[in-house]
Amino acid sequence: MKVIDMHCDTISRLLNLQDEGSKETLRQNTGHLDLLRMKQGDYLLQNFALFVELDRDQDPWERVCRLYRLYREELKKNSDLIAPVLRFSDIEKNRSEGKLSAMLTVEEGAVCGGDIQKLRQLYDMGVRMLTLTWNFPNELGYPNFDRELGKHARESQSAFEAYFHTPDEKNGLTGRGREFVAEMEKLGMIPDVSHLSDAGFYDVLEVTKKPFVASHSDARAVSPCVRNLTDDMIRKLAERGGVMGLNYCADFLEEVPFGEKNPGTIEAVVRHARYIADVGGIEVIGLGSDFDGIDTHEELPGVQSMEKLWCALQRAGFTEEQLDKIFYENVLRVYHDTLN
């Protein structure tokens, strides 16, 4: 059982902890993901996001550079276990040497401040995927969740439903956002439409020719949260040869009565996988855990749980060949088709 996971926020979690005086490291920690557990779980590749939160980080570029320095330090300290991926051939090279692969991504296009030179600098730093927005509008486009509009979403059921169920079908990529996406495709950096508005998804589809991804998004028809993809988006992504990563965030997987805690179930992940396969085909499904960026899923509390997920999907009727596609082959295909 090989595993490729398109999204985690572990580097951001570790930097936050270090700022508080913690000694936790990438090799071993108390979060959802560390290298020792990944090695034991037969991981092939993990995407590590440098996540920047605009309402907390006053200088987004400075923050992403701090995160990058920590990422580089951790890879250097753990070079016996993991090595970076800059081109597709690095994945097989690392595998042949018995090492995990690390792909660097950025979650929040605003770190560039609309400057394409900074985008190119990110590429030179090793970034191979960019989530165009998080939950704030930026120079590149608009999200489906707007953090400012959602400040009071948990105060009442009506406010919650308005925020979680109302997609932005009007505001998509800006003109600069279109320029960025076109430049990303030239560079060999994959556009990631998770968090992006519905209108933005179709703008990316229009601007690009190669596959792109929704690194950590589920199916909206199964759970109506606007962070999930519609049936039409799933089909369009599949037709382009892209992949969407199953996100283990309990609130994206299924809704519970307002005000109740949502612990998360494996059955909900299985429902999304089955539905996506029926709508877009097995080739459009990957994994995008969102580990260390979400509340702990009680039945999938970390990387040590991937065999449990495999078995649940197998019991639901997925064949071993199909599971290999979901767990790593589909994402590997996208990387082969997009990385220069």
C-alpha positions as CSV (number, residue, x, y, z in Angstrom):
1,M,0.0,0.0,0.0
2,K,1.7,3.2,-1.2
3,V,0.4,6.6,-0.2
4,I,0.6,10.0,-1.8
5,D,-1.2,12.8,0.1
6,M,-1.7,16.2,-1.6
7,H,-2.1,18.4,1.4
8,C,-1.1,18.8,5.0
9,D,-0.3,21.9,7.2
10,T,2.3,20.2,9.3
11,I,5.1,22.8,8.6
12,S,2.8,25.7,9.7
13,R,1.8,23.8,12.9
14,L,5.5,23.1,13.7
15,L,6.5,26.8,13.3
16,N,3.6,27.9,15.5
17,L,4.7,25.4,18.1
18,Q,8.3,26.5,17.9
19,D,7.2,30.1,18.4
20,E,5.6,29.0,21.6
21,G,8.8,27.2,22.7
22,S,8.0,23.7,21.7
23,K,10.7,21.3,20.6
24,E,8.4,19.2,18.3
25,T,10.0,18.2,15.0
26,L,9.0,16.7,11.6
27,R,10.7,13.4,12.5
28,Q,8.4,12.8,15.5
29,N,5.6,14.8,17.0
30,T,2.2,14.7,18.6
31,G,0.3,16.0,15.6
32,H,-1.4,14.1,12.7
33,L,1.7,13.5,10.7
34,D,5.4,12.8,11.2
35,L,8.2,11.1,9.3
36,L,8.5,8.0,11.4
37,R,4.8,7.2,11.1
38,M,4.8,8.0,7.4
39,K,7.8,5.6,6.9
40,Q,5.9,2.9,8.8
41,G,2.8,3.5,6.8
42,D,4.6,3.1,3.4
43,Y,4.2,6.6,2.3
44,L,5.6,7.4,-1.1
45,L,5.1,11.2,-1.2
46,Q,3.7,14.0,1.0
47,N,2.8,17.5,-0.1
48,F,3.9,20.0,2.6
49,A,1.9,23.2,2.4
50,L,3.4,26.5,3.6
51,F,0.1,28.0,4.9
52,V,-0.3,31.7,5.5
53,E,-3.3,33.2,7.2
54,L,-3.8,36.8,6.1
55,D,-5.7,38.1,9.1
56,R,-2.8,36.9,11.4
57,D,0.3,37.3,9.3
58,Q,1.0,40.9,8.7
59,D,3.7,40.3,6.1
60,P,2.6,37.2,4.0
61,W,5.9,37.0,2.1
62,E,8.0,37.1,5.3
63,R,5.8,34.4,6.8
64,V,6.1,32.1,3.8
65,C,9.9,32.6,3.8
66,R,10.0,31.6,7.6
67,L,8.0,28.5,6.8
68,Y,10.3,27.7,3.9
69,R,13.4,28.0,6.1
70,L,11.8,25.6,8.6
71,Y,10.9,23.1,5.8
72,R,14.5,23.2,4.5
73,E,15.9,22.7,8.0
74,E,13.7,19.8,8.7
75,L,14.5,18.1,5.4
76,K,18.2,18.6,6.0
77,K,18.0,17.1,9.5
78,N,16.0,14.1,8.2
79,S,17.8,13.5,4.9
80,D,18.1,9.8,5.9
81,L,14.3,9.5,5.6
82,I,13.1,12.1,3.1
83,A,14.2,14.1,0.1
84,P,12.6,16.9,-1.9
85,V,10.8,16.6,-5.3
86,L,11.7,19.2,-7.9
87,R,10.9,17.2,-11.0
88,F,9.0,14.0,-11.6
89,S,12.2,11.8,-11.9
90,D,13.0,12.7,-8.3
91,I,10.1,10.6,-7.0
92,E,11.5,7.4,-8.4
93,K,15.0,8.4,-7.4
94,N,14.0,8.9,-3.8
95,R,12.0,5.7,-3.9
96,S,14.9,3.7,-5.2
97,E,17.0,5.1,-2.3
98,G,14.4,4.0,0.2
99,K,13.4,7.6,1.0
100,L,10.1,9.4,1.3
101,S,9.5,12.3,-1.2
102,A,8.5,15.8,-0.1
103,M,6.7,18.1,-2.5
104,L,6.6,21.8,-1.4
105,T,3.3,23.7,-1.9
106,V,2.0,27.1,-0.8
107,E,-1.6,27.6,0.5
108,E,-2.5,31.3,-0.1
109,G,-1.7,33.0,-3.4
110,A,-1.5,36.4,-1.6
111,V,2.0,35.6,-0.5
112,C,3.2,36.9,-3.9
113,G,1.3,40.2,-3.5
114,G,0.4,40.0,-7.2
115,D,4.1,40.0,-8.2
116,I,4.9,37.3,-10.8
117,Q,8.6,37.6,-10.0
118,K,7.7,36.3,-6.5
119,L,5.8,33.4,-8.1
120,R,9.0,32.6,-10.1
121,Q,11.0,32.9,-6.8
122,L,8.6,30.4,-5.2
123,Y,9.3,28.0,-8.1
124,D,13.0,28.4,-7.6
125,M,12.5,27.6,-3.9
126,G,11.0,24.3,-5.0
127,V,7.2,25.1,-4.8
128,R,5.4,22.9,-7.3
129,M,1.8,23.6,-6.3
130,L,-0.1,26.8,-5.3
131,T,-3.5,27.0,-3.7
132,L,-4.7,30.2,-5.3
133,T,-6.7,31.5,-2.4
134,W,-7.4,30.5,1.2
135,N,-10.5,32.0,2.9
136,F,-9.8,35.6,1.9
137,P,-10.1,37.4,-1.5
138,N,-6.6,38.3,-2.8
139,E,-4.9,39.7,-5.8
140,L,-5.5,36.5,-7.7
141,G,-9.2,35.7,-7.0
142,Y,-12.0,35.0,-4.6
143,P,-12.7,32.1,-2.3
144,N,-16.1,30.3,-1.6
145,F,-15.5,30.9,2.1
146,D,-14.8,34.5,2.9
147,R,-13.5,34.7,6.4
148,E,-14.7,38.2,7.0
149,L,-18.2,37.3,6.0
150,G,-18.1,34.2,8.1
151,K,-17.1,35.7,11.4
152,H,-20.6,35.1,12.8
153,A,-21.4,31.9,11.0
154,R,-21.5,29.8,14.1
155,E,-23.9,32.0,16.0
156,S,-27.1,30.7,14.4
157,Q,-28.2,27.9,12.1
158,S,-29.3,30.4,9.5
159,A,-26.0,32.2,9.5
160,F,-24.2,28.9,9.3
161,E,-26.2,27.7,6.4
162,A,-25.8,31.0,4.5
163,Y,-22.0,30.8,4.9
164,F,-21.4,27.1,4.4
165,H,-23.9,26.6,1.6
166,T,-23.7,29.7,-0.6
167,P,-21.0,29.5,-3.3
168,D,-19.6,32.5,-5.1
169,E,-20.6,32.0,-8.7
170,K,-19.8,35.5,-9.8
171,N,-16.3,36.5,-8.6
172,G,-13.5,34.3,-9.9
173,L,-10.0,34.9,-11.0
174,T,-8.8,38.5,-11.4
175,G,-6.9,39.5,-14.5
176,R,-3.7,39.1,-12.5
177,G,-4.9,35.7,-11.3
178,R,-5.3,34.6,-14.9
179,E,-1.7,35.8,-15.7
180,F,-0.5,33.8,-12.6
181,V,-2.2,30.6,-13.7
182,A,-0.9,30.9,-17.2
183,E,2.7,31.5,-15.9
184,M,2.3,28.6,-13.4
185,E,1.5,26.2,-16.3
186,K,4.6,27.4,-18.2
187,L,6.8,26.9,-15.1
188,G,5.5,23.5,-14.1
189,M,3.7,24.6,-11.0
190,I,0.2,23.0,-10.5
191,P,-2.8,25.3,-9.8
192,D,-4.8,24.1,-6.8
193,V,-8.5,25.2,-6.8
194,S,-9.4,24.0,-3.3
195,H,-10.8,27.0,-1.5
196,L,-11.3,28.9,-4.8
197,S,-14.8,30.2,-5.7
198,D,-17.1,28.3,-8.1
199,A,-16.5,31.0,-10.7
200,G,-12.7,30.7,-10.1
201,F,-12.8,27.0,-10.8
202,Y,-14.2,27.6,-14.3
203,D,-11.7,30.4,-14.9
204,V,-8.8,28.0,-14.1
205,L,-10.4,25.5,-16.5
206,E,-10.5,28.1,-19.2
207,V,-7.0,29.4,-18.7
208,T,-5.2,26.1,-18.5
209,K,-4.5,23.2,-20.9
210,K,-2.7,20.8,-18.5
211,P,-4.3,18.9,-15.5
212,F,-4.8,20.9,-12.3
213,V,-6.0,19.7,-8.9
214,A,-8.4,20.3,-6.0
215,S,-5.9,19.1,-3.5
216,H,-8.2,18.8,-0.5
217,S,-11.9,18.9,-1.5
218,D,-14.9,16.4,-1.3
219,A,-18.2,16.1,-3.2
220,R,-20.9,18.8,-2.7
221,A,-23.7,16.5,-3.6
222,V,-22.8,14.2,-0.6
223,S,-22.3,17.1,1.8
224,P,-23.4,20.6,0.8
225,C,-20.4,22.6,2.1
226,V,-19.2,25.0,-0.6
227,R,-15.6,23.8,0.0
228,N,-16.6,20.7,-1.9
229,L,-16.9,20.3,-5.7
230,T,-20.1,20.1,-7.7
231,D,-20.8,17.2,-10.0
232,D,-20.0,19.3,-13.0
233,M,-16.7,20.4,-11.5
234,I,-15.8,16.7,-10.8
235,R,-16.6,15.8,-14.4
236,K,-14.7,18.7,-15.8
237,L,-11.7,18.0,-13.6
238,A,-11.8,14.3,-14.7
239,E,-12.0,15.3,-18.3
240,R,-8.9,17.5,-17.9
241,G,-7.0,14.6,-16.3
242,G,-6.9,16.3,-12.9
243,V,-7.4,14.9,-9.4
244,M,-9.3,15.9,-6.2
245,G,-8.0,14.8,-2.8
246,L,-10.4,13.3,-0.3
247,N,-10.3,15.7,2.7
248,Y,-10.8,14.2,6.1
249,C,-12.3,17.4,7.7
250,A,-15.5,16.1,9.4
251,D,-17.5,19.2,8.6
252,F,-16.8,18.8,4.9
253,L,-17.6,15.1,4.9
254,E,-21.0,15.3,6.5
255,E,-23.1,17.8,8.5
256,V,-24.5,17.1,12.0
257,P,-27.2,19.0,13.8
258,F,-26.3,22.6,14.4
259,G,-24.2,23.1,17.6
260,E,-23.2,19.4,17.9
261,K,-19.6,18.3,17.7
262,N,-18.7,16.4,14.5
263,P,-16.3,13.6,15.3
264,G,-15.9,12.3,11.7
265,T,-16.5,8.8,10.4
266,I,-14.7,6.6,7.9
267,E,-18.1,5.8,6.4
268,A,-18.5,9.4,5.3
269,V,-15.1,9.2,3.5
270,V,-16.3,6.0,1.8
271,R,-19.5,7.7,0.7
272,H,-17.6,10.6,-0.9
273,A,-15.2,8.2,-2.7
274,R,-18.0,6.1,-4.1
275,Y,-20.0,9.1,-5.3
276,I,-17.0,10.8,-6.9
277,A,-16.1,7.5,-8.7
278,D,-19.6,7.2,-10.0
279,V,-19.7,10.8,-11.2
280,G,-16.1,11.4,-12.5
281,G,-14.5,7.9,-12.7
282,I,-12.0,6.3,-10.4
283,E,-9.1,8.2,-12.1
284,V,-10.2,11.6,-10.5
285,I,-9.8,10.5,-6.9
286,G,-6.7,11.0,-4.7
287,L,-6.0,11.7,-1.1
288,G,-5.8,15.2,0.5
289,S,-6.0,14.7,4.2
290,D,-5.6,18.3,5.4
291,F,-3.7,16.8,8.4
292,D,-2.6,19.3,11.0
293,G,-4.9,21.8,9.4
294,I,-8.2,20.3,10.7
295,D,-9.7,19.1,13.9
296,T,-8.7,15.5,14.6
297,H,-11.0,13.0,12.7
298,E,-11.7,10.5,15.4
299,E,-11.5,7.5,13.1
300,L,-8.7,8.8,11.0
301,P,-6.5,10.6,13.6
302,G,-3.3,10.6,11.6
303,V,-1.0,9.0,9.0
304,Q,-1.1,5.8,11.0
305,S,-4.8,5.4,9.9
306,M,-4.3,4.9,6.2
307,E,-4.5,1.1,6.3
308,K,-7.8,1.5,8.2
309,L,-9.1,3.7,5.4
310,W,-7.9,1.2,2.7
311,C,-9.7,-1.6,4.4
312,A,-12.9,0.4,4.7
313,L,-12.9,1.2,1.0
314,Q,-12.1,-2.4,0.2
315,R,-15.1,-3.6,2.2
316,A,-17.2,-1.1,0.3
317,G,-16.3,-2.8,-3.0
318,F,-13.3,-1.0,-4.3
319,T,-10.8,-3.4,-5.9
320,E,-7.1,-3.4,-5.1
321,E,-6.4,-1.9,-8.5
322,Q,-8.9,0.9,-7.8
323,L,-7.4,1.5,-4.4
324,D,-3.9,1.8,-5.8
325,K,-5.3,4.5,-8.1
326,I,-6.9,6.4,-5.2
327,F,-4.0,6.1,-2.8
328,Y,-1.2,7.1,-5.2
329,E,-1.3,6.3,-8.9
330,N,-3.8,9.0,-10.0
331,V,-1.8,11.7,-8.3
332,L,1.5,10.3,-9.7
333,R,0.0,10.5,-13.2
334,V,-0.9,14.2,-12.7
335,Y,2.7,14.9,-11.5
336,H,4.1,13.1,-14.5
337,D,1.9,15.2,-16.8
338,T,2.6,18.6,-15.2
339,L,6.1,18.8,-13.6
340,N,8.8,20.0,-15.9
